[in-house]
Amino acid sequence: MHEGPPDRPAADGGGTPGGEGLPGLRASIEAILLVVDEPVAEITLAQLLERPTHEVAATLRELSAEYTEQGRGFDLREVAGGWRFYTRDACAPVVERFVTDGRQARLTQAALETLAVIAYRQPVSRARVSAIRGVNSDGVIRTLALRGLIEDAGQDPETQAHLYRTTGYFLERLGLRNLDELPELAPYLPDDLPEDIIEGQ
């Protein structure tokens, strides 16, 4: 954020908390609020920055008004006895689209096949998945992992290959309480499928 000239009032961002060479009050407040997980009280900020509470409070309100006036995608709100950055309400649809990116899209046939292999044979390695499908599945596995449907399950003690398993999100999306509720696979398999593929089913 642009700070005012040296003679600007402290509540507007002048001065340096804690001594020479440190950022001004406005920049310091912004930096702290960017990393907090819960609202921070004015007195806490004042003690940390070694500035009067009324000065910190005035700066917080000034920043909040400034963000609103400029139409920023975030705003600074006083909630639960403290201050914190929040996404502006008007930007909620964009943020929601970003957060759910990929998770709402339909899976490709390749992804569904790969997910089925992992679900029924987990924990299973990339090589085993590729062998069962008859095609390299590395890219599809990365996609499934990014979508939160599968995760790393450690390494095979013999081959040291990375193993994969389904996640809690996978169960949630399928409406299952646990993997025991997966339907029997045998009735859906072709009669001429090699025995080594359906072993253990």
N, CA and C of each residue as an Amber inpcrd file, in Angstrom:
protein
   603
   0.8350000  -1.1840000   0.0000000   0.0000000   0.0000000   0.0000000
   0.8790000   1.2470000   0.0000000   0.4610000   2.2890000  -0.6700000
   1.2070000   3.5340000  -0.7030000   1.0350000   4.2530000   0.6030000
   2.1330000   4.6620000   1.2390000   2.0600000   5.3970000   2.4840000
   2.1980000   6.8870000   2.2030000   1.6810000   7.6590000   3.1090000
   1.6960000   9.0890000   2.9160000   3.0750000   9.6740000   3.1410000
   3.2530000  10.9670000   2.8890000   4.5300000  11.6390000   3.1130000
   4.8660000  11.6320000   4.5930000   6.1340000  11.9170000   4.9690000
   6.5690000  11.8500000   6.3610000   5.7590000  12.6890000   7.3250000
   5.1860000  13.8190000   6.8480000   4.4430000  14.6740000   7.7680000
   2.9730000  14.2930000   7.8710000   2.5810000  13.1560000   7.2530000
   1.1890000  12.7190000   7.3290000   0.8930000  12.2230000   8.7240000
  -0.3090000  12.4420000   9.2790000  -0.6360000  11.9880000  10.6210000
  -0.4340000  10.4900000  10.7640000  -0.0230000  10.0640000  11.9460000
   0.2800000   8.6620000  12.1960000  -0.9050000   7.7620000  11.9040000
  -2.1290000   8.2180000  12.2090000  -3.3170000   7.3960000  11.9770000
  -3.5110000   7.1000000  10.5110000  -2.8950000   7.9230000   9.6540000
  -3.0100000   7.7140000   8.2170000  -1.8530000   6.9010000   7.6710000
  -0.9310000   6.4730000   8.5380000   0.1250000   5.5920000   8.0730000
   1.5210000   6.1180000   8.2910000   1.7040000   7.3280000   8.8060000
   3.0390000   7.8620000   9.0150000   3.7150000   7.2150000  10.1970000
   5.0120000   7.3810000  10.3050000   5.7400000   6.8590000  11.4500000
   6.1260000   5.4100000  11.2640000   7.0270000   4.9500000  12.0970000
   7.4750000   3.5730000  12.0230000   7.3520000   2.9130000  13.3690000
   6.5740000   1.8500000  13.5020000   6.4270000   1.1790000  14.7800000
   7.7140000   0.4920000  15.1870000   8.1400000   0.7410000  16.3990000
   9.2780000   0.0110000  16.9280000  10.6350000   0.5560000  16.5440000
  10.7220000   1.6180000  15.7410000  12.0260000   2.2000000  15.4750000
  12.3250000   2.3850000  14.0040000  13.5700000   2.8570000  13.7280000
  14.0140000   3.1690000  12.3710000  14.0660000   1.9190000  11.4920000
  13.7630000   2.0970000  10.2240000  13.9140000   1.0260000   9.2550000
  12.7670000   0.0490000   9.1990000  11.7900000   0.1660000  10.0820000
  10.6490000  -0.7400000  10.0640000   9.5260000  -0.1280000   9.2380000
   8.5930000  -0.9530000   8.7370000   7.4930000  -0.4270000   7.9230000
   6.5760000   0.4760000   8.7380000   5.8170000   1.3120000   8.0410000
   4.8900000   2.2010000   8.7150000   3.7240000   1.4490000   9.3360000
   2.8980000   2.1710000  10.0450000   1.7950000   1.5690000  10.7750000
   0.8160000   0.8560000   9.8440000   0.4480000   1.5180000   8.7600000
  -0.5000000   0.9100000   7.8270000   0.0430000  -0.3970000   7.2540000
   1.2670000  -0.3650000   6.7740000   1.8770000  -1.5600000   6.1820000
   2.0150000  -2.6700000   7.2210000   2.3600000  -2.3100000   8.4490000
   2.5360000  -3.3110000   9.5060000   1.2170000  -3.9940000   9.8390000
   0.1620000  -3.1960000   9.9390000  -1.1600000  -3.7550000  10.2350000
  -1.6000000  -4.6920000   9.1110000  -1.4230000  -4.2560000   7.8680000
  -1.8170000  -5.0910000   6.7280000  -1.0490000  -6.4090000   6.7200000
   0.2430000  -6.3360000   6.9730000   1.0720000  -7.5470000   6.9470000
   0.6260000  -8.5500000   8.0110000   0.3210000  -8.0530000   9.1890000
  -0.1160000  -8.9400000  10.2770000  -1.4640000  -9.5630000   9.9520000
  -2.4020000  -8.7420000   9.4810000  -3.7490000  -9.2520000   9.2140000
  -3.7900000 -10.2270000   8.0380000  -2.7920000 -10.1980000   7.1730000
  -2.7530000 -11.1320000   6.0480000  -2.4430000 -12.5600000   6.4830000
  -1.8440000 -12.7210000   7.6680000  -1.4160000 -14.0570000   8.0780000
  -2.1820000 -14.6150000   9.2730000  -3.1580000 -13.8630000   9.7930000
  -3.8710000 -14.3380000  10.9770000  -4.9720000 -15.3250000  10.6120000
  -5.2770000 -16.2050000  11.5460000  -6.3470000 -17.1900000  11.3600000
  -7.6400000 -16.7710000  12.0420000  -7.5730000 -15.7590000  12.8850000
  -8.7590000 -15.2760000  13.5840000  -8.6160000 -13.7780000  13.8100000
  -9.7100000 -13.0670000  14.0670000  -9.6470000 -11.6170000  14.2450000
  -8.6660000 -11.2020000  15.3490000  -7.9730000 -10.0970000  15.1130000
  -6.9830000  -9.5920000  16.0660000  -7.5160000  -8.3110000  16.6980000
  -7.4600000  -8.2350000  18.0080000  -7.9730000  -7.0720000  18.7390000
  -7.0840000  -5.8550000  18.5210000  -7.7010000  -4.6910000  18.6030000
  -6.9590000  -3.4420000  18.4290000  -5.8390000  -3.3220000  19.4580000
  -6.1240000  -3.6930000  20.7000000  -5.1200000  -3.5570000  21.7560000
  -3.9390000  -4.4890000  21.5240000  -4.2110000  -5.6500000  20.9370000
  -3.1280000  -6.5930000  20.6250000  -2.2050000  -6.0120000  19.5730000
  -2.7890000  -5.4200000  18.5360000  -1.9930000  -4.7850000  17.4880000
  -1.2080000  -3.6060000  18.0620000  -1.8530000  -2.8300000  18.9400000
  -1.2030000  -1.6640000  19.5350000   0.0130000  -2.0810000  20.3640000
  -0.1390000  -3.1380000  21.1520000   0.9710000  -3.6110000  21.9760000
   2.1100000  -4.1380000  21.1130000   1.7580000  -4.8960000  20.0750000
   2.7710000  -5.4770000  19.2000000   3.5510000  -4.4060000  18.4450000
   2.8240000  -3.3940000  17.9720000   3.4300000  -2.3420000  17.1610000
   3.9150000  -1.1480000  17.9920000   3.6720000  -1.2190000  19.3110000
   4.1080000  -0.1640000  20.2300000   3.5680000   1.2030000  19.8160000
   2.2630000   1.2200000  19.5740000   1.5730000   2.4620000  19.2190000
   0.3180000   2.5810000  20.0650000  -0.1900000   3.7880000  20.2690000
  -1.4150000   3.9760000  21.0670000  -2.5940000   3.2360000  20.4360000
  -3.4400000   2.6720000  21.2750000  -4.5780000   1.9070000  20.7760000
  -5.4880000   2.7420000  19.8950000  -5.7260000   4.0150000  20.2910000
  -6.6240000   4.8670000  19.5130000  -6.0580000   5.1230000  18.1200000
  -4.7370000   5.1700000  18.0210000  -4.0940000   5.3960000  16.7230000
  -4.2620000   4.1690000  15.8230000  -4.0900000   2.9880000  16.3970000
  -4.2670000   1.7480000  15.6470000  -5.7180000   1.6050000  15.2100000
  -6.6450000   1.9190000  16.1230000  -8.0690000   1.8120000  15.8100000
  -8.4420000   2.7430000  14.6570000  -7.9240000   3.9640000  14.6880000
  -8.2210000   4.9290000  13.6270000  -7.6650000   4.4530000  12.2890000
  -6.4740000   3.8610000  12.3040000  -5.8590000   3.3680000  11.0710000
  -6.6450000   2.1970000  10.4940000  -7.1120000   1.3060000  11.3630000
  -7.9120000   0.1690000  10.9120000  -9.1780000   0.6430000  10.2120000
  -9.8580000   1.6040000  10.7980000 -11.0960000   2.1060000  10.2090000
 -10.8190000   2.8460000   8.9010000  -9.7010000   3.5340000   8.8530000
  -9.3360000   4.2410000   7.6290000  -9.0400000   3.2550000   6.5030000
  -8.3050000   2.1880000   6.8220000  -8.0000000   1.1710000   5.8200000
  -9.2690000   0.5000000   5.3200000 -10.1650000   0.1720000   6.2390000
 -11.4250000  -0.4740000   5.8710000 -12.2200000   0.3960000   4.9020000
 -12.3190000   1.6880000   5.2170000 -13.0610000   2.6110000   4.3560000
 -12.3760000   2.7560000   2.9980000 -11.0420000   2.7540000   3.0170000
 -10.2780000   2.9110000   1.7830000 -10.4890000   1.7170000   0.8460000
 -10.4700000   0.5050000   1.3930000 -10.6760000  -0.6890000   0.5790000
 -12.0630000  -0.6770000  -0.0540000 -13.0610000  -0.2500000   0.7200000
 -14.4280000  -0.2070000   0.2060000 -14.5560000   0.8420000  -0.8950000
 -13.9600000   2.0070000  -0.6620000 -14.0240000   3.0960000  -1.6340000
 -13.3560000   2.7000000  -2.9450000 -12.2770000   1.9250000  -2.8530000
 -11.5360000   1.5260000  -4.0510000 -12.1480000   0.2950000  -4.7290000
 -13.1550000  -0.3050000  -4.0950000 -13.8020000  -1.4690000  -4.6850000
 -12.9100000  -2.6930000  -4.7150000 -12.0650000  -2.8530000  -3.6950000
 -11.1660000  -4.0050000  -3.6390000 -11.9460000  -5.3160000  -3.5310000
 -11.2930000  -6.4210000  -3.8690000 -11.9440000  -7.7260000  -3.7800000
 -12.0060000  -8.2540000  -2.3610000 -11.4190000  -7.5370000  -1.4290000
 -11.4510000  -7.9100000  -0.0140000 -11.8400000  -6.6900000   0.7970000
 -12.2840000  -6.9140000   2.0090000 -12.5210000  -5.8030000   2.9100000
 -12.0010000  -6.1540000   4.2980000 -11.8840000  -5.1310000   5.1170000
 -11.3740000  -5.2770000   6.4790000 -12.5380000  -5.0770000   7.4300000
 -12.8670000  -6.1180000   8.1840000 -14.0510000  -6.0550000   9.0470000
 -13.6910000  -6.1950000  10.5190000 -14.4860000  -5.5210000  11.3450000
 -14.3690000  -5.6710000  12.7930000 -15.4030000  -6.7000000  13.2250000
 -14.9460000  -7.8530000  13.6510000 -15.8380000  -8.9380000  14.0660000
 -15.2650000  -9.6360000  15.2890000 -16.1460000 -10.1210000  16.1410000
 -15.7460000 -10.9240000  17.3020000 -14.6360000 -10.2720000  18.1110000
 -14.7310000  -8.9610000  18.2870000 -13.7630000  -8.2560000  19.1210000
 -12.4170000  -8.0070000  18.4730000 -12.3200000  -8.1960000  17.1520000
 -11.0470000  -7.9670000  16.4810000 -11.2430000  -7.6280000  15.0170000
 -10.1360000  -7.5570000  14.2810000 -10.1640000  -7.1950000  12.8730000
  -9.5330000  -8.2900000  12.0280000 -10.1020000  -8.4750000  10.8230000
  -9.5900000  -9.5030000   9.9290000 -10.0120000  -9.1980000   8.5010000
  -9.1970000  -9.6400000   7.5220000  -9.5470000  -9.4990000   6.1130000
 -10.5670000 -10.5690000   5.7220000 -11.5190000 -10.1800000   4.8850000
 -12.5170000 -11.0990000   4.3630000 -12.7070000 -10.8320000   2.8810000
 -13.1060000 -11.8690000   2.1460000 -13.4550000 -11.6810000   0.7430000
 -14.7190000 -10.8400000   0.6650000 -14.7270000  -9.8850000  -0.2340000
 -15.9110000  -9.0490000  -0.3760000 -17.0770000  -9.8830000  -0.9040000
 -18.2620000  -9.6430000  -0.3580000 -19.4410000 -10.4460000  -0.6930000
 -19.6830000 -10.5500000  -2.2010000 -19.4600000  -9.4640000  -2.9190000
 -19.7200000  -9.4560000  -4.3530000 -18.8030000 -10.4160000  -5.1090000
 -17.6750000 -10.7930000  -4.4940000 -16.7120000 -11.6810000  -5.1560000
 -16.9150000 -13.1410000  -4.7960000 -17.9210000 -13.4410000  -3.9810000
 -18.1560000 -14.8140000  -3.5230000 -18.2770000 -15.8200000  -4.6710000
 -19.0100000 -15.5210000  -5.7500000 -19.1300000 -16.5060000  -6.8380000
 -17.7920000 -16.8580000  -7.4750000 -16.9130000 -15.8660000  -7.6220000
 -15.6060000 -16.1040000  -8.2320000 -14.7460000 -16.9620000  -7.3120000
 -14.7630000 -16.6520000  -6.0190000 -13.9740000 -17.4120000  -5.0530000
 -14.4740000 -18.8500000  -4.9830000 -15.7900000 -19.0190000  -4.9840000
 -16.3650000 -20.3620000  -4.9300000 -15.9510000 -21.1760000  -6.1530000
 -15.9230000 -20.5380000  -7.3120000 -15.5220000 -21.2240000  -8.5290000
 -14.0710000 -21.6650000  -8.4410000 -13.2250000 -20.7990000  -7.8520000
 -11.8090000 -21.1370000  -7.7040000 -11.6190000 -22.2980000  -6.7290000
 -12.3010000 -22.2380000  -5.5980000 -12.1540000 -23.2630000  -4.5710000
 -12.6150000 -24.6260000  -5.0640000 -13.6780000 -24.6330000  -5.8600000
 -14.2310000 -25.9070000  -6.3270000 -13.7490000 -26.2710000  -7.7240000
 -12.7530000 -25.5650000  -8.2340000 -12.2780000 -25.8080000  -9.5890000
 -11.9320000 -27.2770000  -9.7950000 -12.5380000 -27.8680000 -10.8140000
 -12.2550000 -29.2560000 -11.1440000 -13.1180000 -30.2480000 -10.3960000
 -13.5500000 -29.8940000  -9.1880000 -14.2920000 -30.8700000  -8.4010000
 -15.7330000 -31.0230000  -8.8900000 -16.2280000 -30.0030000  -9.5810000
 -17.6030000 -30.0850000 -10.0650000 -17.6780000 -30.6270000 -11.4880000
 -16.5090000 -30.6590000 -12.1610000 -16.5030000 -31.1310000 -13.5430000
 -16.6340000 -32.6520000 -13.5770000 -17.2210000 -33.1530000 -14.6530000
 -17.3560000 -34.5970000 -14.8020000 -15.9870000 -35.2330000 -15.0190000
 -15.8060000 -36.4200000 -14.4680000 -14.5730000 -37.1580000 -14.6870000
 -14.6060000 -37.7930000 -16.0690000 -13.4480000 -37.8650000 -16.7010000
 -13.3560000 -38.5210000 -18.0000000 -13.4760000 -40.0270000 -17.7980000
 -13.6850000 -40.7390000 -18.8980000 -13.7620000 -42.1990000 -18.8220000
 -12.4700000 -42.7780000 -18.2530000 -11.3280000 -42.2110000 -18.6760000
 -10.0330000 -42.6820000 -18.1770000  -9.9140000 -42.4700000 -16.6730000
 -10.4000000 -41.3220000 -16.2060000 -10.3330000 -41.0300000 -14.7770000
 -11.2320000 -41.9710000 -13.9860000 -12.4130000 -42.2520000 -14.5130000
 -13.3270000 -43.1720000 -13.8360000 -12.7430000 -44.5810000 -13.7580000
 -12.1300000 -45.0140000 -14.8450000 -11.5120000 -46.3440000 -14.8520000
 -10.3940000 -46.4130000 -13.8170000  -9.5560000 -45.3880000 -13.8140000
  -8.4230000 -45.3580000 -12.8810000  -8.9020000 -45.3050000 -11.4430000
  -9.9180000 -44.4990000 -11.1990000 -10.4590000 -44.3820000  -9.8480000
 -11.0570000 -45.7060000  -9.3760000 -11.7010000 -46.4150000 -10.2950000
 -12.2860000 -47.7070000  -9.9480000 -11.2050000 -48.7200000  -9.5820000
 -10.1180000 -48.7220000 -10.3570000  -9.0200000 -49.6450000 -10.0690000
  -8.4400000 -49.3590000  -8.6880000  -8.2110000 -48.0810000  -8.3990000
  -7.6350000 -47.7150000  -7.1050000  -8.5980000 -48.0470000  -5.9710000
  -9.8830000 -47.7700000  -6.1780000 -10.8740000 -48.0210000  -5.1300000
 -10.9500000 -49.4990000  -4.7610000 -10.8850000 -50.3720000  -5.7630000
 -11.0550000 -51.8020000  -5.5070000  -9.7460000 -52.5390000  -5.2110000
  -8.6080000 -51.9390000  -5.5840000  -7.3440000 -52.6410000  -5.3800000
  -6.4240000 -51.9280000  -4.3940000  -6.8830000 -50.8750000  -3.7380000
  -6.0210000 -50.0830000  -2.8700000  -5.4960000 -50.8700000  -1.6600000
  -4.2860000 -50.5020000  -1.2120000  -3.3800000 -49.5420000  -1.8480000
  -2.7190000 -50.1520000  -3.0780000  -2.5400000 -49.3440000  -4.1050000
  -2.0510000 -49.8590000  -5.3690000  -1.0820000 -48.8590000  -5.9970000
  -0.1080000 -49.3690000  -6.7340000   0.9160000 -48.5160000  -7.3440000
   0.4650000 -48.0180000  -8.7140000   1.1530000 -46.9820000  -9.1960000
   0.8810000 -46.4580000 -10.5440000   1.0830000 -47.5640000 -11.5840000
   2.1740000 -48.3050000 -11.4190000   2.4910000 -49.3470000 -12.3950000
   1.3880000 -50.3990000 -12.4560000   0.8450000 -50.7630000 -11.2970000
  -0.2140000 -51.7740000 -11.2690000  -1.4840000 -51.2400000 -11.9210000
  -1.7990000 -49.9810000 -11.6480000  -2.9760000 -49.3690000 -12.2680000
  -2.8220000 -49.3510000 -13.7810000  -1.6320000 -48.9560000 -14.2410000
  -1.3780000 -48.8950000 -15.6780000  -1.4520000 -50.2820000 -16.3100000
  -0.9500000 -51.2920000 -15.5800000  -0.9780000 -52.6580000 -16.1040000
  -2.4060000 -53.1570000 -16.2390000  -3.2330000 -52.8520000 -15.2730000
  -4.6310000 -53.2930000 -15.3110000  -5.3920000 -52.5950000 -16.4350000
  -5.1350000 -51.3020000 -16.6120000  -5.8440000 -50.5460000 -17.6490000
  -5.2320000 -50.7560000 -19.0310000  -3.9700000 -51.1750000 -19.0760000
  -3.3130000 -51.3660000 -20.3600000  -2.8430000 -50.0840000 -20.9930000
  -2.7230000 -49.0300000 -20.2000000  -2.2780000 -47.7380000 -20.7120000
  -1.6740000 -46.9500000 -19.5500000  -0.7150000 -46.0940000 -19.8570000
  -0.0880000 -45.2780000 -18.8230000  -1.1320000 -44.4060000 -18.1340000
  -1.1310000 -44.4530000 -16.8040000  -2.1670000 -43.7390000 -16.0410000
  -1.6070000 -42.6190000 -15.1780000  -0.3420000 -42.2550000 -15.3680000
   0.2900000 -41.2500000 -14.5080000  -0.4600000 -39.9240000 -14.5070000
  -0.8060000 -39.4260000 -15.6930000  -1.4940000 -38.1370000 -15.7820000
  -2.8530000 -38.1660000 -15.1140000  -3.5860000 -39.2630000 -15.2980000
  -4.9120000 -39.3870000 -14.7020000  -4.7970000 -39.4560000 -13.1780000
  -3.7880000 -40.1670000 -12.6870000  -3.5920000 -40.2690000 -11.2440000
  -3.2970000 -38.8990000 -10.6480000  -2.4870000 -38.0940000 -11.3390000
  -2.2150000 -36.7320000 -10.8560000  -3.5050000 -35.9210000 -10.7870000
  -4.3430000 -36.0580000 -11.7980000  -5.6180000 -35.3330000 -11.8120000
  -6.5030000 -35.7440000 -10.6480000  -6.5990000 -37.0320000 -10.4040000
  -7.4350000 -37.5290000  -9.3010000  -6.9060000 -37.0410000  -7.9550000
  -5.5830000 -36.9870000  -7.8380000  -4.9830000 -36.5040000  -6.5940000
  -5.2780000 -35.0230000  -6.4000000  -5.1790000 -34.2340000  -7.4730000
  -5.4660000 -32.8050000  -7.3980000  -6.9190000 -32.5420000  -7.0180000
  -7.7970000 -33.4190000  -7.4410000  -9.2130000 -33.2650000  -7.1170000
  -9.5570000 -33.8040000  -5.7320000  -8.5640000 -34.3510000  -5.0600000
  -8.7850000 -34.8080000  -3.6950000  -9.4650000 -36.1550000  -3.5810000
  -9.5220000 -36.9120000  -4.6870000 -10.2070000 -38.2030000  -4.6590000
  -9.2930000 -39.3520000  -4.2530000  -7.9940000 -39.1860000  -4.4770000
  -7.0330000 -40.1950000  -4.0520000  -5.8740000 -39.5010000  -3.3440000
  -5.0770000 -40.2910000  -2.6070000  -3.9460000 -39.7260000  -1.8850000
  -2.8280000 -40.7600000  -1.7850000  -1.6570000 -40.2790000  -1.3930000
  -0.5010000 -41.1540000  -1.2130000  -0.7510000 -42.0890000  -0.0370000
  -0.4170000 -43.3600000  -0.2250000  -0.6200000 -44.3550000   0.8380000
   0.7010000 -44.9940000   1.2380000   1.8100000 -44.2700000   1.0540000
   3.1040000 -44.7960000   1.4380000   3.7790000 -45.5480000   0.3010000
   4.7160000 -46.4200000   0.6540000   5.4790000 -47.1610000  -0.3480000
   5.3430000 -48.6600000  -0.1440000   5.4230000 -49.3740000  -1.2510000
   5.4220000 -50.8280000  -1.1990000   6.7490000 -51.2710000  -0.5780000
   6.7190000 -52.0640000   0.4940000   7.9560000 -52.4630000   1.1680000
   8.9170000 -53.2430000   0.2840000   8.4060000 -53.9080000  -0.7400000
   9.2630000 -54.7100000  -1.6110000   9.8060000 -53.9280000  -2.7960000
   8.9260000 -53.2070000  -3.4760000   9.3430000 -52.4940000  -4.6940000
   9.6520000 -51.0300000  -4.4580000   9.2740000 -50.4980000  -3.2930000
   9.4440000 -49.0760000  -2.9660000   8.6020000 -48.1710000  -3.8540000
   7.6540000 -48.7540000  -4.5790000   6.7720000 -47.9570000  -5.4430000
   5.7620000 -47.1990000  -4.5870000   5.4140000 -45.9980000  -5.0060000
   4.4060000 -45.2150000  -4.2970000   3.0390000 -45.8800000  -4.4610000
   2.3020000 -45.9380000  -3.3800000   0.9760000 -46.5420000  -3.3970000
  -0.0930000 -45.4590000  -3.2500000  -1.2680000 -45.7450000  -3.7820000
  -2.3720000 -44.7870000  -3.7210000  -3.6280000 -45.4470000  -3.1580000
  -4.4470000 -44.6290000  -2.5200000  -5.7210000 -45.0750000  -1.9710000
  -6.7280000 -43.9510000  -2.1370000  -7.9780000 -44.2730000  -1.9570000
  -9.0220000 -43.2470000  -2.0480000  -9.0690000 -42.4560000  -0.7450000
  -9.7400000 -41.3080000  -0.7870000  -9.7960000 -40.4000000   0.3610000
 -11.1900000 -40.3610000   0.9840000 -11.2800000 -39.6410000   2.0760000
 -12.5820000 -39.4210000   2.6890000 -13.4950000 -38.6290000   1.7750000
 -12.8970000 -37.7300000   0.9760000 -13.6920000 -36.9510000   0.0280000
 -14.3230000 -37.8550000  -1.0240000 -13.5890000 -38.9000000  -1.4280000
 -14.1140000 -39.8910000  -2.3730000 -15.3680000 -40.5460000  -1.7970000
 -15.2970000 -40.9780000  -0.5320000 -16.4520000 -41.5970000   0.1130000
 -17.6170000 -40.6150000   0.2000000 -17.2820000 -39.3620000   0.5330000
 -18.3230000 -38.3290000   0.6520000 -19.0430000 -38.1200000  -0.6650000
 -18.2730000 -38.0410000  -1.7730000 -18.8760000 -37.8100000  -3.0790000
 -19.7430000 -38.9710000  -3.5270000 -19.3830000 -40.2080000  -3.1010000
 -20.1630000 -41.3800000  -3.4870000 -21.2550000 -41.7070000  -2.4730000
 -21.2930000 -40.9640000  -1.3680000 -22.3070000 -41.2040000  -0.3570000
 -22.1000000 -42.5000000   0.4080000 -20.8380000 -42.8700000   0.6100000
 -20.5200000 -44.1090000   1.3080000 -19.9720000 -43.8210000   2.6980000
 -20.2810000 -44.6880000   3.6490000 -19.7280000 -44.5290000   4.9960000
 -18.3130000 -45.0670000   5.0720000 -18.0330000 -46.1350000   4.3160000
 -16.6980000 -46.7230000   4.2780000 -16.5640000 -47.5520000   3.0110000
 -15.3770000 -48.0940000   2.7960000 -15.1060000 -48.8460000   1.5670000
 -15.8670000 -50.1590000   1.5030000 -16.3130000 -50.6720000   2.6410000
 -17.0850000 -51.9130000   2.6460000 -18.4000000 -51.7620000   1.8980000
 -18.8430000 -50.5170000   1.7050000 -20.1060000 -50.2720000   1.0240000
 -19.9490000 -50.1620000  -0.4940000 -18.7160000 -50.3090000  -0.9900000
 -18.5380000 -50.3410000  -2.4470000 -19.2840000 -51.5510000  -3.0020000
 -19.9590000 -51.3910000  -4.1090000 -20.7040000 -52.5400000  -4.6780000
 -19.7680000 -53.6360000  -5.1560000 -20.2730000 -54.8560000  -5.1920000
 -19.4860000 -55.9770000  -5.7130000 -19.1210000 -55.6920000  -7.1620000
 -17.8710000 -55.9030000  -7.4970000 -17.3990000 -55.5560000  -8.8290000
 -17.6200000 -56.6750000  -9.8540000 -17.5460000 -57.9010000  -9.4260000
 -17.6020000 -59.0460000 -10.3540000 -18.7800000 -59.0140000 -11.3290000
 -19.9970000 -58.6960000 -10.8850000 -21.1290000 -58.7080000 -11.8210000
 -20.9990000 -57.7390000 -12.9860000 -20.1130000 -56.7320000 -12.8420000
 -19.9850000 -55.7060000 -13.8730000 -18.7970000 -55.9470000 -14.7970000
 -18.0260000 -57.0100000 -14.5430000 -16.8310000 -57.2700000 -15.3450000
 -17.1380000 -58.1660000 -16.5360000 -16.4180000 -57.9840000 -17.6490000
 -16.5970000 -58.8630000 -18.8160000 -16.1940000 -60.2930000 -18.4680000
 -16.8210000 -61.2470000 -19.1210000 -16.5320000 -62.6500000 -18.8380000
 -15.1170000 -63.0520000 -19.2280000 -14.5330000 -62.3560000 -20.2260000
 -13.2230000 -62.7500000 -20.7190000 -12.0750000 -61.9660000 -20.0780000
 -12.3380000 -61.2680000 -18.9700000 -11.2970000 -60.5050000 -18.3110000
 -10.2680000 -61.4400000 -17.7020000  -8.9510000 -61.1640000 -17.8630000
  -7.9150000 -62.0310000 -17.3030000  -8.0780000 -62.2110000 -15.7940000
  -7.7630000 -63.3920000 -15.3320000  -7.9480000 -63.7470000 -13.9370000
  -7.1270000 -62.8670000 -12.9970000  -5.9050000 -62.4820000 -13.4330000
  -5.0550000 -61.7060000 -12.5310000  -5.6110000 -60.3230000 -12.2610000
  -6.5000000 -59.8500000 -13.1150000  -7.0870000 -58.5170000 -12.9190000
  -8.1750000 -58.5600000 -11.8540000  -8.9210000 -59.6400000 -11.7910000
 -10.0430000 -59.6860000 -10.8560000  -9.7020000 -60.4570000  -9.5970000
  -8.4310000 -60.8610000  -9.4610000  -8.0590000 -61.6130000  -8.2710000
  -8.3270000 -60.7730000  -7.0180000  -8.7830000 -61.4240000  -6.0110000
  -9.0460000 -60.7380000  -4.7570000 -10.4100000 -60.1230000  -4.6830000
 -11.1520000 -60.1570000  -5.7930000 -12.5050000 -59.5730000  -5.7580000
 -13.5140000 -60.6050000  -5.2650000
